[in-house]
Amino acid sequence: MPALIIHGHFYQPPRENPWTGIVEEEPSAAPFHDWNERIHIECYRANAFASIKGPATGEEQLVNNYAHISFNFGPTLLNWLAQNHPDTYKRILEADRDSILQHGGHGNAIAQAFGHAILPLCNDHDLRTQIRWGLADFRYRFGREAEAMWLPETACSDPVMDALIDEGLRFVILAPQQAARIRVLTSENSDRVDNEVSTGSDSDRVNPAQDSVWSQVNEATLDTSVPYRYLHRDAPHKSINVFFYNGLTSRAIAFENLLRSSRELVDAFARAVDDKDMLNVATDGETYGHHFKFGDLCLAYALESDAPARGFQITNYAEYLDARPAKSEVEIYNGPDGEGTSWSCQHGVGRWIRDCGCHTGGAAGWNQRWRKPLRQALDYLRDENISYFEATRGTLFIDPWASRDDSIALVLDPQHSREQFLFEHAGRRASPDQQWRALTYLELQRMLLLMYTSCGWFFNDISGIETIQTLKYAARAIDLMEQLDLPSARGRFLEILSAAKSNRTELGTGADIYGKFVEPLSVAVVVQDVALAK
């Protein structure tokens, strides 16, 4: 029986006002209050409670699609679901528990880097924190260690792969065009791995044949029906498995209306798998119900009835890896100038740096030259804070960066003792003022991480709601810097941002948009606090 693995990447950018924590109304999502609410009904809840007619009885049955697919949820989205739609949230967690029983102890859920930043563009501290926060969030919600991590936009590079290995992850999912070349592992080591259950331990860490010949590959020539082994550049005894999804079938699901019929979908699976042992596809999870109406029902019928009837074994990546360990090594393509690659930009990761030509529409003559100064402004704000945060070493924290990594515990659990956390990370009892300053520094760092959510660069104009959200986090960071009596970064930040010109000429520059749509939120909160105090 050929194995079938369907992966869904479920994610929405955080939408809350960073001063209040409240998601404000988004008129473009009407008749819903905001886009989270709209997509919840169309996709997240729909896939948790898909109503179909049973193939044997014809009676209505509720299908939890998450129990049948590999999936990841963005941590900020899961947090929103837990607070606003606990019934859907519960079904997601239940699906993972059920899949553990069905797939040899391996759950369907995998982790995601926390803030959906483009990891190859992160500095080393941010790269590590994004991964560690994502793993901590997964552990907190699913009650187990993650075996894999979804990389936002599958954006990857050698340093990202090494970081995943360093954190002990077993496998990762990439796009087929991200592979550069492959070669066969030694027959001796390959046989040994075949006879051992892969657990992410040293049995997964095999060395390549020194005389094995490398073969260049591309999307057309890469065999996506098997896993590959990527070796750590500095420690080749350590490695991670890589699954490359089937590009043609995944694109047909995402963009070519393949979800109009479950039989057509499974027919496409059958053609794609051919005589191979496995087919794996990956798309945005929102494809099933939000991008394509009734896509959730198509998926439910396919997995409950049509795919098993055609001889497919529904599984997940980790279970498949137990049965079919990697027998070839892979090197990934690092993109132009080594910047990295992704699944949604044919120019590597240019979509999040410059006007590379990738966009989602817009009027004639529009450009995305605003992307570069936007990133430069945020990088300035981040880099300006490195020395200030480092200066807390020995006064507020033993190790500021380790404290930041561990502070995800405070984000996940509001009841977690702040006093005890600070005692552990300062090595002594702190005064009330020191406690306030330490917690404010950590909140400032959280804003500096969240402002890099990839959606801020993805669309057509700097005036979009996604980009404005990233600027809200930047504004909150500037506000916290002022509360800490740090030198103001506002002037230089706006100077850089003023080079980002909106395609909507009436809105001016990024600095104008910041002044009109972002900064007043901070003032409004201050006014409200004063009113409440009176």
matplotlib code that plots the C-alpha trace (Angstrom):
import matplotlib.pyplot as plt

x = [0.0, 1.5, 1.7, -0.1, 0.9, -1.0, 0.5, -1.4, 0.4, -2.2, -1.3, -2.6, -0.5, -1.2, -3.7, -4.0, -3.3, 0.1, -0.9, -4.2, -4.0, -7.4, -8.0, -9.7, -12.3, -11.1, -13.7, -12.2, -13.2, -16.9, -19.4, -17.0, -15.3, -11.8, -10.0, -9.2, -13.0, -13.7, -11.1, -11.9, -15.5, -14.4, -11.4, -10.2, -13.6, -14.7, -11.8, -12.3, -16.0, -16.4, -19.8, -20.0, -22.1, -20.6, -19.5, -21.1, -24.3, -25.0, -25.5, -24.0, -20.7, -18.3, -14.8, -11.8, -9.5, -6.6, -6.6, -5.7, -3.2, 0.2, -0.2, 1.3, -0.4, 1.2, 1.7, 0.1, -2.9, -3.2, -3.2, -6.0, -8.0, -7.5, -8.9, -11.7, -12.7, -11.8, -14.0, -11.9, -8.7, -9.7, -10.4, -6.9, -5.2, -7.4, -6.5, -2.8, -3.5, -5.6, -3.0, -0.3, -2.4, -2.8, 0.7, 3.1, 3.4, 3.9, 1.5, 0.3, 1.2, 4.6, 5.9, 6.4, 9.0, 7.2, 6.7, 6.6, 9.8, 11.9, 14.5, 17.5, 17.1, 17.3, 20.4, 21.8, 20.1, 16.7, 17.0, 17.6, 14.8, 12.3, 13.0, 13.1, 9.9, 8.2, 9.3, 8.3, 4.9, 4.4, 5.4, 3.1, 0.1, 0.5, 2.2, 5.1, 8.3, 8.1, 9.8, 9.8, 9.4, 7.6, 9.8, 7.8, 7.4, 9.8, 12.5, 15.8, 19.6, 22.5, 22.6, 18.9, 19.4, 22.3, 20.1, 17.3, 19.8, 21.3, 17.8, 17.4, 14.7, 14.3, 12.9, 11.9, 9.6, 11.0, 9.9, 11.5, 13.3, 15.2, 17.3, 20.7, 22.3, 22.1, 24.4, 23.9, 24.9, 27.3, 25.8, 27.1, 25.5, 22.4, 21.9, 22.4, 19.7, 17.3, 17.6, 17.2, 14.1, 14.9, 14.4, 16.3, 19.2, 22.7, 21.2, 19.9, 23.4, 25.2, 28.1, 28.0, 30.2, 33.4, 33.6, 29.9, 29.2, 27.0, 24.2, 22.7, 18.9, 16.0, 12.3, 11.8, 14.5, 14.3, 12.5, 10.1, 8.8, 11.8, 13.4, 16.9, 19.6, 21.2, 24.4, 25.4, 28.2, 30.3, 29.4, 28.7, 27.9, 24.7, 21.9, 18.3, 15.9, 14.4, 11.1, 10.6, 6.9, 5.5, 5.5, 3.1, 0.4, 0.7, 0.4, -2.6, -4.3, -3.4, -4.0, -5.7, -9.1, -8.2, -10.4, -13.7, -14.1, -12.6, -12.5, -10.5, -8.2, -7.5, -7.2, -4.4, -2.8, -2.8, -1.2, 1.4, 2.4, 2.7, 4.8, 6.4, 6.1, 4.9, 3.3, 3.5, 1.9, 2.0, 0.0, -1.3, -4.0, -6.3, -6.6, -9.1, -12.2, -11.0, -9.2, -11.5, -15.0, -15.9, -12.2, -12.6, -15.4, -13.3, -10.5, -12.7, -14.3, -10.9, -9.3, -12.3, -13.4, -11.8, -8.1, -8.3, -10.6, -7.8, -5.2, -3.6, -2.3, -2.9, 0.1, 2.4, 6.1, 7.5, 5.8, 6.9, 10.5, 10.4, 9.7, 11.7, 14.9, 16.8, 19.3, 20.6, 22.3, 21.1, 22.6, 20.2, 20.3, 21.1, 19.7, 21.3, 24.3, 23.5, 20.5, 18.3, 15.3, 11.6, 8.5, 6.8, 9.6, 11.4, 14.2, 15.1, 13.9, 13.9, 10.2, 11.1, 14.1, 13.5, 11.3, 12.1, 9.0, 6.9, 3.6, -0.1, -1.6, -2.2, -2.9, -0.8, 2.5, 2.7, 6.0, 7.3, 10.4, 9.1, 10.2, 13.9, 13.5, 10.9, 13.4, 16.2, 14.1, 13.2, 16.8, 17.9, 15.5, 16.5, 20.2, 20.0, 18.6, 21.3, 23.8, 21.1, 20.0, 23.5, 24.1, 21.6, 24.1, 25.1, 22.6, 19.2, 20.1, 22.9, 22.6, 20.1, 19.7, 19.1, 16.6, 14.9, 14.7, 13.2, 10.8, 8.4, 7.2, 5.8, 4.1, 2.4, 1.4, 0.2, 0.2, 3.9, 5.7, 7.5, 9.4, 10.6, 11.6, 13.6, 15.3, 16.4, 17.7, 19.3, 20.7, 19.3, 16.2, 15.4, 13.9, 10.5, 12.1, 14.6, 11.7, 9.8, 12.8, 13.7, 10.1, 9.9, 13.2, 11.7, 8.5, 10.6, 12.4, 9.1, 8.0, 11.3, 10.7, 7.0, 7.7, 9.4, 6.3, 6.7, 3.3, 4.5, 6.4, 4.3, 1.6, 1.4, 1.8, 3.2, -0.3, -1.7, -3.1, -0.3, 2.5, 0.7, 0.6, 4.4, 4.7, 2.5, 5.0, 7.8, 5.9, 5.3, 9.0, 9.9, 7.3, 9.0, 12.4, 11.2, 9.7, 13.2, 14.8, 16.8, 18.0, 15.1, 15.2, 12.1, 13.7, 16.1, 13.5, 11.1, 13.9, 14.7, 11.0, 10.3, 12.2, 9.4, 6.9, 3.3, 1.8, -1.2, 0.2, -2.3, -0.9, 2.7, 5.6, 6.0, 6.7, 3.4, 1.5, 3.1, 2.1, -1.5, -2.4, 0.0, 1.2, -2.2, -2.9, -0.3, -1.7, -5.2, -4.1, -2.4, -5.5, -7.7, -5.4, -5.5, -9.3, -9.5, -7.2, -9.5]
y = [0.0, 3.4, 5.8, 9.2, 12.1, 15.4, 18.3, 21.5, 24.6, 26.5, 30.1, 33.6, 36.6, 37.9, 40.7, 42.0, 45.5, 45.1, 47.7, 46.1, 42.5, 43.0, 42.2, 45.2, 45.2, 44.6, 45.9, 43.9, 40.7, 41.6, 40.3, 38.9, 41.1, 40.2, 37.8, 35.4, 35.0, 34.6, 32.0, 30.2, 29.5, 28.8, 26.6, 25.9, 24.8, 23.4, 20.9, 20.0, 19.2, 18.2, 16.7, 14.0, 11.0, 7.7, 5.6, 2.4, 3.7, 7.0, 8.5, 11.8, 11.6, 14.2, 13.9, 15.6, 16.1, 17.0, 13.3, 12.2, 14.8, 16.0, 19.6, 22.6, 25.6, 28.9, 29.4, 32.8, 31.4, 28.5, 31.0, 32.9, 29.7, 28.6, 31.9, 32.5, 29.0, 26.4, 23.7, 24.0, 24.2, 21.0, 19.1, 20.0, 18.6, 15.5, 14.9, 14.7, 12.4, 10.1, 10.0, 8.9, 5.8, 5.2, 5.8, 3.9, 6.6, 9.5, 12.4, 14.3, 17.7, 19.3, 22.6, 25.9, 28.7, 31.0, 34.4, 33.2, 35.2, 34.3, 32.4, 32.8, 36.5, 36.4, 37.1, 34.2, 35.1, 35.6, 32.3, 30.3, 32.1, 31.6, 27.9, 27.5, 29.4, 27.4, 24.1, 25.4, 26.4, 23.0, 21.2, 23.3, 22.7, 19.1, 17.7, 16.1, 16.9, 17.9, 15.7, 18.4, 22.1, 23.8, 26.7, 29.8, 29.9, 26.8, 29.5, 27.7, 27.9, 25.9, 27.9, 27.2, 23.5, 23.3, 25.1, 22.6, 19.8, 21.5, 21.5, 17.8, 17.8, 14.6, 15.9, 19.0, 19.5, 21.5, 22.4, 20.3, 23.3, 23.7, 20.6, 21.1, 17.7, 14.2, 11.2, 7.7, 6.9, 4.1, 0.7, -0.4, 2.5, 2.3, -1.3, -0.5, 2.2, -0.1, -2.6, 0.0, 2.0, 5.7, 7.7, 10.9, 9.4, 8.4, 5.7, 8.5, 10.0, 8.2, 9.4, 9.6, 7.4, 9.3, 8.2, 8.5, 10.7, 13.8, 14.3, 17.7, 17.8, 20.1, 19.9, 17.9, 15.3, 15.0, 11.9, 13.3, 9.8, 9.2, 11.0, 12.3, 13.0, 16.4, 16.4, 19.2, 21.2, 21.4, 18.0, 15.5, 12.8, 14.7, 15.1, 15.7, 14.0, 16.0, 15.4, 17.3, 17.6, 16.8, 20.2, 19.5, 18.0, 20.5, 23.4, 21.8, 21.6, 25.1, 26.9, 24.7, 23.8, 20.2, 20.3, 20.5, 16.7, 14.2, 11.6, 13.9, 14.7, 11.0, 10.3, 13.0, 11.3, 8.0, 9.5, 11.2, 8.2, 6.0, 3.0, 4.8, 3.9, 7.3, 10.6, 13.7, 17.1, 20.3, 23.5, 26.2, 24.7, 27.5, 26.0, 23.6, 25.7, 29.3, 29.6, 26.9, 26.7, 23.1, 22.1, 20.8, 18.5, 17.3, 16.5, 14.6, 12.5, 11.8, 10.6, 8.8, 7.0, 7.6, 7.3, 4.1, 2.6, 3.3, 1.5, 4.4, 4.1, 7.4, 8.1, 10.8, 11.6, 10.2, 6.8, 6.6, 7.4, 4.4, 2.1, 3.8, 5.5, 7.8, 6.1, 9.3, 12.5, 15.9, 19.3, 22.2, 25.2, 28.3, 30.8, 33.9, 35.1, 32.4, 34.4, 31.3, 29.9, 29.4, 27.9, 31.2, 33.2, 32.1, 34.5, 32.8, 35.0, 38.3, 38.7, 39.8, 42.0, 43.8, 44.4, 41.0, 40.8, 38.4, 39.9, 39.1, 41.7, 45.4, 48.1, 48.6, 50.3, 49.3, 48.2, 46.7, 48.9, 49.7, 46.2, 47.1, 50.3, 48.5, 45.8, 48.3, 50.2, 47.1, 45.9, 49.2, 49.0, 45.4, 46.1, 49.3, 47.2, 44.5, 46.6, 47.8, 44.2, 43.0, 45.7, 43.9, 41.1, 40.9, 43.5, 42.1, 38.8, 36.3, 35.7, 38.0, 35.8, 32.6, 34.6, 35.7, 32.1, 30.9, 33.8, 32.0, 30.3, 33.7, 34.2, 30.8, 30.8, 34.1, 32.4, 31.5, 33.3, 36.3, 36.7, 33.1, 33.4, 36.5, 35.0, 32.0, 34.2, 36.9, 34.6, 36.8, 38.5, 41.6, 44.8, 45.9, 48.4, 45.7, 43.3, 45.9, 46.7, 43.1, 42.2, 45.3, 44.4, 40.9, 42.4, 44.7, 41.7, 40.0, 42.9, 42.9, 39.3, 39.7, 42.6, 40.3, 38.3, 37.4, 38.7, 42.3, 41.9, 39.4, 41.5, 44.6, 47.7, 49.0, 50.3, 46.7, 45.5, 42.9, 45.5, 47.9, 45.1, 44.7, 48.5, 48.2, 45.9, 48.3, 51.2, 49.2, 48.5, 52.2, 52.9, 50.4, 51.8, 55.2, 53.7, 52.2, 55.6, 54.3, 56.7, 57.3, 55.3, 56.9, 59.7, 57.5, 54.7, 57.1, 58.6, 55.1, 54.3, 57.5, 55.9, 53.3, 54.9, 53.6, 52.8, 54.7, 58.1, 59.8, 57.8, 59.0, 57.1, 54.4, 57.2, 58.9, 55.6, 55.0, 58.4, 58.0, 54.4, 53.2, 55.8, 57.1, 53.6, 54.3, 57.7, 56.3, 53.7, 56.4, 58.6, 55.6, 54.7, 58.3, 58.3, 55.0, 56.4, 59.4]
z = [0.0, -0.9, 2.0, 1.8, 3.9, 3.7, 5.6, 6.4, 7.6, 9.7, 10.5, 10.7, 11.7, 15.3, 15.1, 18.7, 19.7, 21.5, 24.1, 25.0, 23.8, 22.0, 18.4, 17.0, 14.2, 10.7, 8.2, 5.3, 7.1, 7.2, 8.1, 10.7, 13.3, 12.1, 9.8, 12.6, 13.2, 9.6, 8.8, 12.0, 10.8, 7.2, 8.0, 11.6, 13.0, 9.7, 9.6, 13.3, 12.7, 9.1, 8.5, 5.9, 5.1, 6.1, 3.1, 4.6, 6.3, 4.5, 7.9, 9.0, 10.8, 12.1, 11.0, 12.7, 9.7, 12.0, 13.1, 9.5, 8.3, 9.4, 10.6, 12.4, 13.9, 14.5, 18.3, 18.2, 16.4, 18.8, 21.7, 20.1, 19.5, 23.1, 24.4, 21.9, 20.6, 23.1, 21.4, 18.2, 20.2, 22.1, 18.9, 17.6, 20.7, 20.6, 17.0, 18.0, 20.9, 18.7, 15.9, 18.4, 19.0, 15.2, 14.1, 16.3, 19.0, 16.5, 16.6, 13.6, 15.1, 14.6, 16.0, 14.2, 14.7, 17.1, 15.4, 11.7, 11.0, 7.9, 9.8, 7.3, 7.8, 11.6, 13.5, 15.5, 18.8, 17.1, 15.1, 18.3, 20.3, 17.5, 17.4, 21.2, 21.8, 19.1, 20.8, 24.2, 23.0, 21.4, 24.6, 26.7, 24.4, 23.2, 26.3, 24.4, 22.6, 19.0, 16.4, 13.7, 13.1, 10.3, 9.0, 8.1, 4.3, 4.4, 4.4, 5.0, 4.8, 6.2, 9.5, 10.0, 9.4, 11.8, 14.4, 14.0, 14.5, 17.6, 19.1, 18.6, 15.9, 13.8, 10.5, 8.5, 5.5, 2.6, -1.0, -3.8, -5.3, -2.1, -2.7, -4.4, -4.7, -3.3, -2.9, -1.5, 2.1, 2.7, 2.3, 5.7, 7.5, 5.4, 6.3, 10.0, 9.9, 8.1, 11.0, 13.7, 14.7, 13.9, 17.1, 16.4, 18.3, 17.2, 15.0, 12.7, 12.5, 9.7, 7.7, 3.9, 1.7, 1.1, -2.5, -3.2, -6.2, -5.8, -8.2, -8.9, -8.6, -9.2, -8.7, -11.9, -11.0, -7.2, -5.9, -3.3, -2.3, 0.0, 3.0, 2.9, 5.4, 6.0, 8.0, 10.4, 8.8, 12.0, 13.5, 10.7, 13.2, 13.8, 11.3, 10.5, 8.0, 5.2, 3.4, 0.2, -0.7, -4.2, -5.8, -8.8, -6.7, -3.9, -6.3, -7.9, -4.5, -3.6, -6.9, -9.5, -8.0, -7.3, -4.2, -6.2, -5.9, -3.5, -6.3, -8.6, -5.6, -5.0, -8.8, -8.7, -5.8, -7.6, -10.7, -8.6, -6.5, -9.6, -8.4, -5.5, -1.9, -0.7, -1.8, 0.5, -0.2, 1.7, 1.5, 3.7, 5.9, 5.0, 1.6, 3.0, 3.5, 3.4, 0.1, -1.4, -0.1, 1.0, 0.8, 4.3, 3.2, 0.1, 2.4, 4.8, 2.1, 0.6, 3.8, 5.2, 2.1, -1.3, -0.5, 1.6, -1.1, -3.7, -1.5, 0.2, 3.8, 5.6, 7.8, 9.0, 8.5, 11.7, 11.3, 7.7, 8.7, 11.1, 8.2, 5.5, 6.9, 4.7, 2.4, 0.7, 1.9, 0.7, 0.5, 0.3, -2.1, -0.1, -2.7, -4.2, -2.1, 0.4, 1.7, 1.8, -0.1, 0.5, -1.0, -2.0, -3.6, -6.7, -5.8, -2.6, 0.2, -1.8, -1.0, 2.5, 1.6, -1.7, -4.7, -6.2, -8.4, -6.3, -5.2, -4.9, -7.3, -6.8, -9.4, -12.5, -11.8, -8.2, -6.8, -3.5, -3.1, 0.3, 1.5, 1.9, 4.0, 6.2, 7.0, 7.5, 10.0, 12.0, 11.9, 13.2, 16.1, 16.9, 16.6, 18.7, 21.5, 21.5, 23.5, 26.0, 26.6, 27.0, 29.6, 31.9, 32.3, 35.9, 37.0, 36.1, 34.5, 34.7, 31.0, 29.2, 26.1, 28.1, 30.2, 27.0, 25.7, 29.0, 29.3, 27.0, 30.2, 31.3, 28.0, 28.0, 31.7, 33.2, 36.6, 36.4, 39.3, 37.9, 41.2, 41.1, 37.4, 38.1, 41.1, 39.0, 36.2, 38.4, 41.1, 43.8, 45.0, 43.0, 44.3, 43.0, 40.6, 39.4, 38.8, 36.8, 34.7, 34.0, 33.0, 30.8, 29.1, 28.4, 27.0, 24.8, 23.4, 22.7, 20.6, 18.7, 17.8, 16.9, 14.6, 12.1, 11.2, 7.5, 6.5, 6.8, 3.6, 1.7, 0.2, -2.1, 0.0, 3.2, 4.1, 4.3, 7.7, 8.0, 7.6, 10.0, 12.5, 12.4, 12.8, 15.9, 17.5, 16.6, 18.1, 21.3, 21.4, 21.1, 23.8, 26.2, 25.4, 26.6, 29.7, 30.5, 29.9, 27.0, 24.3, 21.9, 18.7, 17.3, 15.2, 13.3, 13.0, 11.2, 9.1, 7.7, 7.4, 5.4, 2.5, 2.2, -0.2, -0.3, -3.7, -2.4, -3.0, -0.7, 2.2, 1.7, 3.3, 5.9, 8.4, 7.5, 7.8, 11.2, 12.4, 11.2, 11.9, 14.6, 17.0, 17.9, 19.5, 22.1, 22.9, 23.1, 25.7, 27.8, 27.7, 28.7, 31.6, 32.8, 32.6, 34.6, 37.2, 37.7]

ax = plt.figure().add_subplot(projection="3d")
ax.plot(x, y, z, "-o")
ax.set_aspect("equal")
plt.show()
